[in-house]
Amino acid sequence: MRSINGRHERGASLVEFALLMPLLLLLVLGIIEFGYVLGQYNEVRHGAHEGSRLAAVNDTDLINRTCDSMGLGSDVTVEFDRSGNGIGDQASVVVSKPVDSLTGLGSIEALLPDTLSTTAEFRLEQTATWSTGSHSC
């Protein structure tokens, strides 16, 4: 029989909270982790676009300026390639970086990609003197 003041249901809300809290915490941490990885991906895309812009106009400090344009720190690989070195020839920049985790939770990291990578293709606007190949930042 139910008591008038609800004494028999006093711990029910605590039990419900204890059951739902891990799921809510996992959801919130997943949203934070997704935002962090999305920010890294935007930096990788920005680096590829900046590198292609610099390479198209034959910048003299191509590698350093491409690496400096990204706020990603180390473990970034920038690869330049071109079909020729004359005006109008096609070239590309590939920027890749291993994903860094903010939370360090294995269950969330399992849903994330291992590497973020993007390619920017462009045409040379000036005769290219930069070397092709992969470079680390």
N, C-alpha and C positions, 0 to 999 in steps of 0.2 A: 504494500500500500504506500502511496506517495504521501509524503509529509507536506504540510502547507508551506513551510518555508524552504523547501527544496534541499533538505539536508542530505538526502541520499544521492543527489546529483552534483554535489559540491566539487568533485574531482574530474567530472566529465570534460569540462573545457580544457583542463590541463592535459589530459590524455589526448584530446583532439589536437591540441597545439603541439604536443610532443610527436605525434604521428605526421603532421604536416610540415613542421619546421625544416627537416632535412630536405624535403622536396622544394620548398620555397627558397632555401639557401642555395641549393644546386641551380635553381632557375636564375636567381639573381647573379650568382657567380658566372653562369653561362652567358648571360647578357653582357656582363662586364668583360669577360674573355673575348667574346665575339667583337665587341667594340674595339678592344685592344688590337686584335688581329686585323680588323678592318683598317685601323690607323696605320699599321705596318704595311698593308697592301697598298694603301694610298701613297705612302712614301716610296715604295718600290716603283709604282706607276709614275710618280713624279720624277724619280731618278732616270727612268728610261726615256721619258719625254725630254727632260733636260739634256741628257746625253745625246739624244738624236739631234736636238737643236744645235748643240755645240759642235757635233761632228759634221753636220751639214754645212756649216760655215767655216770648217777647218780650224777650230780653236787650237791654240798651241798647248794649252794645259788641260787637255780633254779629260784625262782620267781623274786628276785631283778635283777639278771643278764638278765633275759628275758625282763623285763620292761626297763632296762637300754639300751638294744640293739636297742630299738625303740626311735626315736626322736619325739614322739607324745604327750608327756605331760600326762594329766590326762584323765579320762573316758575310759581307755582301760581295757578290761576284758580278762584275760588269764585263760583258763580252761584246766586242765590236766586230762586225763583219761587213764586207762590201764586195760587189761583183766586179768593180773596176775602181779606178781612182780619178776618172774624168767627171766633168760637170754633167749632171743628169743620170749618172749611174746610181743603181739602187744600193742601199746599205741598211743595216739593222743594228739595233742595240738590244741586248737581252740582259735584264737585271734580275737576279735571283737572290733569295735570302732564306735561310732556315727560319721557321716560325719560332718566336720566343713566346713562352707562356707567362702570363702575369700571375695566375693563381697557383699553378703547379699541381692542379688536381688531375690525376690520370684519367678519370672518367670523362672530363671535358676535353682534355687533349686528344683523346681517341677520336673525337669528332672533327678535329682540325686537320688541315693538310700539313704535310711535313715541310714543304717548301713553297714559298710565295715567289712567283716568277711572272714576268711580263715582257713582251717584245714590242719595240717601236720600229717601224720601217719608214724609210725616208729616201729622198733623192739628194745627191750631193749638189750643193749650190756653188762650190768652189772645188778646185782640184785638191784631192785629199792627200795629205802627207802623214796622217796618223796611221799607226800600225794596227792590224787586226789581231784578234786573240782575246783571251780571257785575262782579266785583271781583278785582283782582290782589293777591297777597300780596308 
